[in-house]
Amino acid sequence: MRVRAHRLPWILAVLAAASVFVGSPRAQAEPGARTDPARVRAREKGEEGLGLFGAEKYSEAYERFRVADELFHAPTLVLYMARCRRNAGRLLEAARHYDQLLAERERPDAAAAFVEAKAEAKRELEVLGLRIPTLTVRVLGASDAGLTATLDGAPVTLAELRGRAVDPGVHTITIAAGDGRTRTRKVQLAEGSESPITIDLGAPSASAPDPPTAIDPPPPEPAAAPGGSFVPAGVAFGVGALGLGIGLATGAVSLAKVSDVKQRCEGTLCLRADGANADSARALATASTVGFVVAGLGVATGAVLLVVRRRTGVTQPPPAVEASIGPASLLLRGVF
């Protein structure tokens, strides 16, 4: 919230007006206690506070207004102290300053600035009340007798934790039983929220008191299900690699034999003596084709085995694979 320009002369004029000072309840209680230098110093602090307030440095502005009010009390200073705390999120302290201002007795000849300050304090306090969260704590597992509680490290009674106004933000609640059971709970409260919190101390131990335990601990990580062996997939990929190697080797030999035969042929007429070489080249070509097929099947089988690994605890026999090559065939047999 930025300070509007027309607000500046208002508070400064109040600080400078001797008639306002005379009308102050504190001044009436201590006549002659304030001197002109005190009023001048209070005015300086008030000006510093207004500058800091406009820059949204609320904690620093609050200190300037507080010092100014100590030097020269004025309701306008209390109003701005309340606004500093309100804008900094310290709503309960802001409410106390508003109440302090509204509790001041108003003289019939009070300055207009004082009257306006109290009217604004009343309006702002009504809005502030809607922003203050309410905390209610319910304890299970033990009677109230013998229980102790703290809120943000400060001792409180259980009655004070039933419908307690608190500032928005994170708060820590600790409940302790006489037998040593202790529970701690952290809660995040939003503005205007009504937050019922349940803390369960649990049943007391028959042998020894429970050690202090944090409430709502994070759930344990679920144990990973035991996966199956990667060996079958590895064997399948190995078979695929073997088939690829055989396909490449036999294919290369077959092409070499065909090329050699064709060099001695005239068109489609070839030597009768090269017939055996031609038959061998055809057999090698067939073996090469089979090798490539086996390579594809091995890779595909390995991929499937990776996805659907066995997850049972039954001991499986070790995988085995056999390969045999004939003149025009390739035989692969495996157990997984």
RODO-2510 file (C-alpha; in nm, 4 decimals, decimal comma):
residues 336
     n   res          X          Y          Z
     1     m     0,0000     0,0000     0,0000
     2     r     0,1400     0,3379    -0,1063
     3     v     0,0843     0,6541     0,0954
     4     r    -0,1315     0,9008    -0,0936
     5     a     0,0052     1,2533    -0,1222
     6     h    -0,2840     1,4131     0,0625
     7     r    -0,2081     1,1937     0,3672
     8     l     0,1364     1,3412     0,4267
     9     p     0,0361     1,6877     0,5481
    10     w    -0,2332     1,5278     0,7623
    11     i    -0,0014     1,3355     0,9913
    12     l     0,2724     1,5988     0,9858
    13     a     0,0291     1,8734     1,0758
    14     v    -0,0873     1,6684     1,3715
    15     l     0,2676     1,6212     1,4919
    16     a     0,3367     1,9933     1,4641
    17     a     0,0172     2,1245     1,6206
    18     a     0,0627     2,2278     1,9814
    19     s    -0,3107     2,2271     2,0382
    20     v    -0,3263     1,8585     1,9479
    21     f    -0,0461     1,7808     2,1890
    22     v    -0,2279     1,9578     2,4708
    23     g    -0,5386     1,7510     2,3951
    24     s    -0,3484     1,4219     2,4165
    25     p    -0,4423     1,2066     2,7188
    26     r    -0,0770     1,1344     2,7881
    27     a     0,0085     1,5049     2,7782
    28     q    -0,2727     1,5804     3,0209
    29     a    -0,1404     1,3142     3,2566
    30     e     0,2102     1,4553     3,2331
    31     p     0,1791     1,8353     3,1896
    32     g     0,5031     1,9944     3,0887
    33     a     0,6672     1,6578     3,0321
    34     r     0,7066     1,7199     2,6575
    35     t     0,9195     2,0027     2,5302
    36     d     0,9399     2,1649     2,1910
    37     p     1,2568     1,9692     2,1010
    38     a     1,0671     1,6459     2,1688
    39     r     0,7913     1,7519     1,9295
    40     v     1,0464     1,8458     1,6656
    41     r     1,2196     1,5107     1,7022
    42     a     0,8864     1,3261     1,6843
    43     r     0,8028     1,5142     1,3649
    44     e     1,1344     1,4066     1,2122
    45     k     1,0739     1,0436     1,3020
    46     g     0,7211     1,0645     1,1657
    47     e     0,8497     1,1978     0,8333
    48     e     1,1044     0,9154     0,8144
    49     g     0,8336     0,6630     0,8943
    50     l     0,6074     0,7945     0,6181
    51     g     0,8875     0,7666     0,3631
    52     l     0,9630     0,4107     0,4634
    53     f     0,5941     0,3219     0,4676
    54     g     0,5575     0,4518     0,1128
    55     a     0,8572     0,2357     0,0132
    56     e     0,6811    -0,0684     0,1691
    57     k     0,9562    -0,1117     0,4299
    58     y     0,7033    -0,1759     0,7002
    59     s     0,9280    -0,3038     0,9782
    60     e     1,1579    -0,0013     0,9567
    61     a     0,8627     0,2369     0,9257
    62     y     0,7029     0,0831     1,2346
    63     e     1,0122     0,1567     1,4433
    64     r     1,0122     0,5211     1,3328
    65     f     0,6451     0,5622     1,4240
    66     r     0,6977     0,3873     1,7564
    67     v     0,9842     0,6179     1,8538
    68     a     0,7855     0,9218     1,7404
    69     d     0,4921     0,8129     1,9543
    70     e     0,7197     0,7724     2,2543
    71     l     0,8429     1,1289     2,2032
    72     f     0,5039     1,2791     2,1281
    73     h     0,1932     1,0619     2,1454
    74     a    -0,0647     1,1062     1,8705
    75     p    -0,3427     0,8717     1,7530
    76     t    -0,2249     0,9143     1,3935
    77     l     0,1066     0,7555     1,4854
    78     v    -0,0705     0,4575     1,6433
    79     l    -0,2829     0,4236     1,3298
    80     y     0,0239     0,3975     1,1113
    81     m     0,1852     0,1524     1,3522
    82     a    -0,1217    -0,0686     1,3055
    83     r    -0,0993    -0,0336     0,9277
    84     c     0,2680    -0,1311     0,9282
    85     r     0,1950    -0,4510     1,1177
    86     r    -0,1098    -0,5259     0,9032
    87     n     0,0825    -0,4879     0,5771
    88     a     0,3654    -0,7059     0,7133
    89     g     0,1219    -0,9913     0,7877
    90     r     0,1339    -0,9496     1,1656
    91     l    -0,2407    -0,9197     1,1934
    92     l    -0,2786    -0,9853     1,5662
    93     e    -0,0372    -0,7076     1,6592
    94     a    -0,2097    -0,4759     1,4138
    95     a    -0,5428    -0,5500     1,5810
    96     r    -0,3966    -0,4595     1,9217
    97     h    -0,2826    -0,1204     1,7913
    98     y    -0,6260    -0,0551     1,6397
    99     d    -0,7875    -0,1462     1,9728
   100     q    -0,5450     0,0842     2,1544
   101     l    -0,6423     0,3728     1,9291
   102     l    -1,0151     0,3091     1,9604
   103     a    -0,9878     0,2855     2,3393
   104     e    -0,8514     0,6397     2,3696
   105     r    -1,1014     0,8843     2,5120
   106     e    -1,2077     1,1475     2,2614
   107     r    -1,2365     1,5030     2,3894
   108     p    -1,5172     1,7251     2,2630
   109     d    -1,2598     1,9693     2,1223
   110     a    -1,0393     1,6983     1,9665
   111     a    -0,8713     1,7887     1,6391
   112     a    -1,0380     1,6722     1,3184
   113     a    -0,7320     1,4601     1,2364
   114     f    -0,7788     1,2615     1,5579
   115     v    -1,1472     1,2051     1,4845
   116     e    -1,0671     1,0882     1,1330
   117     a    -0,7888     0,8586     1,2602
   118     k    -1,0267     0,6795     1,4971
   119     a    -1,2932     0,6464     1,2288
   120     e    -1,0434     0,4905     0,9881
   121     a    -0,9113     0,2600     1,2614
   122     k    -1,2626     0,1286     1,3219
   123     r    -1,3225     0,0580     0,9526
   124     e    -0,9841    -0,1054     0,9032
   125     l    -1,0218    -0,3240     1,2126
   126     e    -1,3522    -0,4629     1,0850
   127     v    -1,1854    -0,5684     0,7597
   128     l    -0,8816    -0,7010     0,9425
   129     g    -1,0968    -0,9286     1,1569
   130     l    -1,2072    -1,1158     0,8452
   131     r    -0,8447    -1,1890     0,7543
   132     i    -0,7309    -1,3387     1,0859
   133     p    -0,7226    -1,7236     1,0811
   134     t    -0,8683    -1,9339     1,3628
   135     l    -0,6953    -2,2474     1,4920
   136     t    -0,8770    -2,5270     1,6778
   137     v    -0,6867    -2,8316     1,8065
   138     r    -0,8508    -3,1589     1,9103
   139     v    -0,6441    -3,4197     2,0976
   140     l    -0,7224    -3,7932     2,0795
   141     g    -0,5792    -4,0789     2,2819
   142     a    -0,5562    -3,8996     2,6185
   143     s    -0,7628    -3,6874     2,8521
   144     d    -0,6851    -3,3199     2,8958
   145     a    -0,5525    -3,3858     3,2459
   146     g    -0,1747    -3,4016     3,2428
   147     l    -0,1402    -3,2765     2,8858
   148     t     0,0849    -2,9833     2,8028
   149     a     0,0927    -2,7868     2,4800
   150     t     0,3044    -2,5319     2,2990
   151     l     0,2259    -2,3143     1,9998
   152     d     0,5318    -2,2024     1,8054
   153     g     0,7426    -2,2891     2,1099
   154     a     0,5359    -2,0844     2,3591
   155     p     0,3391    -2,2684     2,6319
   156     v    -0,0395    -2,2552     2,5913
   157     t    -0,3332    -2,4323     2,7516
   158     l    -0,5514    -2,6742     2,5599
   159     a    -0,8412    -2,4341     2,6104
   160     e    -0,6419    -2,1650     2,4310
   161     l    -0,6014    -2,3956     2,1324
   162     r    -0,9743    -2,4219     2,0792
   163     g    -1,0694    -2,1333     1,8543
   164     r    -0,7446    -1,9373     1,8869
   165     a    -0,6817    -1,6411     1,6565
   166     v    -0,3365    -1,6598     1,4961
   167     d    -0,1442    -1,4893     1,2194
   168     p    -0,1503    -1,6494     0,8739
   169     g     0,1474    -1,8697     0,7888
   170     v     0,3153    -2,1814     0,9268
   171     h     0,2603    -2,2743     1,2923
   172     t     0,4001    -2,5600     1,5013
   173     i     0,1834    -2,7326     1,7631
   174     t     0,3271    -2,9764     2,0171
   175     i     0,1149    -3,1878     2,2537
   176     a     0,2826    -3,3893     2,5314
   177     a     0,1299    -3,6406     2,7741
   178     g     0,2543    -3,7132     3,1234
   179     d     0,3776    -4,0594     3,0198
   180     g     0,6192    -3,9141     2,7642
   181     r     0,4120    -3,9441     2,4479
   182     t     0,4662    -3,6384     2,2325
   183     r     0,3293    -3,5352     1,8956
   184     t     0,4248    -3,2332     1,6862
   185     r     0,2263    -3,0976     1,3952
   186     k     0,3091    -2,8188     1,1489
   187     v     0,0161    -2,6458     0,9820
   188     q    -0,0107    -2,3803     0,7113
   189     l    -0,2942    -2,1349     0,7762
   190     a    -0,4323    -1,9078     0,5088
   191     e    -0,5895    -1,5704     0,5762
   192     g    -0,9480    -1,5967     0,6984
   193     s    -0,9321    -1,9759     0,7374
   194     e    -1,0831    -2,1812     1,0199
   195     s    -0,8526    -2,4787     1,0650
   196     p    -0,9565    -2,7720     1,2888
   197     i    -0,6518    -2,9890     1,3615
   198     t    -0,6655    -3,3393     1,5130
   199     i    -0,3619    -3,4768     1,6958
   200     d    -0,3726    -3,8425     1,7999
   201     l    -0,1382    -3,9373     2,0826
   202     g    -0,2194    -4,3064     2,0391
   203     a    -0,2464    -4,5697     2,3107
   204     p     0,0156    -4,5615     2,5905
   205     s     0,2771    -4,8391     2,5865
   206     a     0,2551    -5,0996     2,8636
   207     s     0,6325    -5,1203     2,9066
   208     a     0,7736    -4,7796     2,8263
   209     p     0,6487    -4,4426     2,7072
   210     d     0,6560    -4,3702     2,3365
   211     p     0,9503    -4,1594     2,2233
   212     p     0,8684    -3,8156     2,0771
   213     t     0,7401    -3,8672     1,7269
   214     a     0,6459    -3,6159     1,4583
   215     i     0,2851    -3,6308     1,3479
   216     d     0,2075    -3,7062     0,9853
   217     p     0,5498    -3,8526     0,8941
   218     p     0,6081    -3,9005     0,5216
   219     p     0,4913    -4,2449     0,4070
   220     p     0,7715    -4,4989     0,3539
   221     e     0,8754    -4,5552    -0,0010
   222     p     0,7131    -4,8738    -0,1341
   223     a     0,9583    -5,1591    -0,1833
   224     a     1,0279    -5,2229    -0,5458
   225     a     0,8895    -5,5519    -0,6710
   226     p     1,1662    -5,7989    -0,7487
   227     g     1,2242    -5,8055    -1,1217
   228     g     1,3015    -6,1106    -1,3308
   229     s     1,6407    -6,2000    -1,4700
   230     f     1,7867    -6,0137    -1,7639
   231     v     1,9699    -6,3301    -1,8772
   232     p     1,6969    -6,4637    -2,1138
   233     a     1,6786    -6,1318    -2,2942
   234     g     2,0561    -6,1225    -2,3137
   235     v     2,0657    -6,4719    -2,4653
   236     a     1,8005    -6,3757    -2,7187
   237     f     2,0008    -6,0728    -2,8223
   238     g     2,3081    -6,2983    -2,8425
   239     v     2,1258    -6,5361    -3,0755
   240     g     2,0245    -6,2385    -3,2859
   241     a     2,3865    -6,1271    -3,3058
   242     l     2,4961    -6,4832    -3,3990
   243     g     2,2349    -6,4995    -3,6744
   244     l     2,3492    -6,1617    -3,8074
   245     g     2,7100    -6,2760    -3,8127
   246     i     2,6238    -6,5990    -3,9957
   247     g     2,4087    -6,4114    -4,2443
   248     l     2,6846    -6,1641    -4,3222
   249     a     2,9580    -6,4318    -4,3487
   250     t     2,7672    -6,6801    -4,5643
   251     g     2,6287    -6,4011    -4,7783
   252     a     2,9777    -6,2714    -4,8495
   253     v     3,1073    -6,6189    -4,9439
   254     s     2,8026    -6,6821    -5,1620
   255     l     2,8516    -6,3563    -5,3520
   256     a     3,2207    -6,4350    -5,4034
   257     k     3,1407    -6,7829    -5,5511
   258     v     2,8694    -6,6413    -5,7791
   259     s     3,1079    -6,3740    -5,9051
   260     d     3,3776    -6,6316    -5,9736
   261     v     3,1403    -6,8568    -6,1706
   262     k     3,0019    -6,5666    -6,3756
   263     q     3,3524    -6,4678    -6,4894
   264     r     3,3828    -6,7982    -6,6781
   265     c     3,0322    -6,7906    -6,8274
   266     e     2,9392    -6,6708    -7,1781
   267     g     2,6043    -6,5022    -7,1319
   268     t     2,3792    -6,7678    -6,9845
   269     l     2,6123    -7,0552    -7,0819
   270     c     2,8439    -7,1690    -6,8008
   271     l     3,1005    -7,4457    -6,7679
   272     r     2,9720    -7,7834    -6,6508
   273     a     3,2639    -7,7968    -6,4066
   274     d     3,1285    -7,4882    -6,2233
   275     g     2,7981    -7,6577    -6,1420
   276     a     2,9164    -7,7689    -5,7990
   277     n     3,0330    -7,4154    -5,7243
   278     a     2,6937    -7,2754    -5,8277
   279     d     2,5124    -7,5248    -5,5999
   280     s     2,7401    -7,4284    -5,3100
   281     a     2,6743    -7,0573    -5,3730
   282     r     2,2971    -7,1199    -5,3651
   283     a     2,3268    -7,3105    -5,0357
   284     l     2,5319    -7,0322    -4,8816
   285     a     2,2793    -6,7748    -4,9990
   286     t     2,0017    -6,9731    -4,8305
   287     a     2,2053    -6,9935    -4,5098
   288     s     2,2652    -6,6170    -4,5270
   289     t     1,8904    -6,5511    -4,5580
   290     v     1,8164    -6,7803    -4,2648
   291     g     2,0850    -6,6027    -4,0585
   292     f     1,9266    -6,2635    -4,1177
   293     v     1,5826    -6,4007    -4,0256
   294     v     1,7230    -6,5462    -3,7041
   295     a     1,8902    -6,2115    -3,6256
   296     g     1,5549    -6,0330    -3,6556
   297     l     1,3764    -6,2915    -3,4429
   298     g     1,6482    -6,2778    -3,1759
   299     v     1,6278    -5,8996    -3,1439
   300     a     1,2470    -5,9066    -3,1318
   301     t     1,2447    -6,1849    -2,8704
   302     g     1,4990    -6,0012    -2,6552
   303     a     1,2887    -5,6843    -2,6629
   304     v     0,9773    -5,8774    -2,5562
   305     l     1,1643    -6,0471    -2,2721
   306     l     1,2793    -5,7096    -2,1393
   307     v     0,9197    -5,5892    -2,1172
   308     v     0,7627    -5,9006    -1,9699
   309     r     1,0390    -6,0248    -1,7421
   310     r     0,9305    -6,2975    -1,5042
   311     r     0,8587    -6,1691    -1,1540
   312     t     0,8022    -6,4966    -0,9722
   313     g     1,0383    -6,6245    -0,7082
   314     v     1,0622    -6,9695    -0,8732
   315     t     1,4154    -7,0696    -0,9550
   316     q     1,4509    -7,1027    -1,3290
   317     p     1,6987    -7,3291    -1,5057
   318     p     1,9837    -7,1453    -1,6724
   319     p     1,9098    -7,0471    -2,0317
   320     a     2,0769    -7,2520    -2,3048
   321     v     2,1021    -7,2257    -2,6811
   322     e     2,2213    -7,4656    -2,9520
   323     a     2,3072    -7,3802    -3,3110
   324     s     2,3843    -7,6176    -3,6028
   325     i     2,4490    -7,5337    -3,9640
   326     g     2,3745    -7,7712    -4,2484
   327     p     2,4538    -7,7463    -4,6174
   328     a     2,1351    -7,5502    -4,6820
   329     s     1,9971    -7,4830    -4,3371
   330     l     2,0612    -7,3194    -3,9982
   331     l     1,9074    -7,4811    -3,6880
   332     l     1,8736    -7,2797    -3,3622
   333     r     1,7245    -7,4349    -3,0465
   334     g     1,7084    -7,2624    -2,7085
   335     v     1,5675    -7,3046    -2,3564
   336     f     1,4790    -6,9864    -2,1553
***
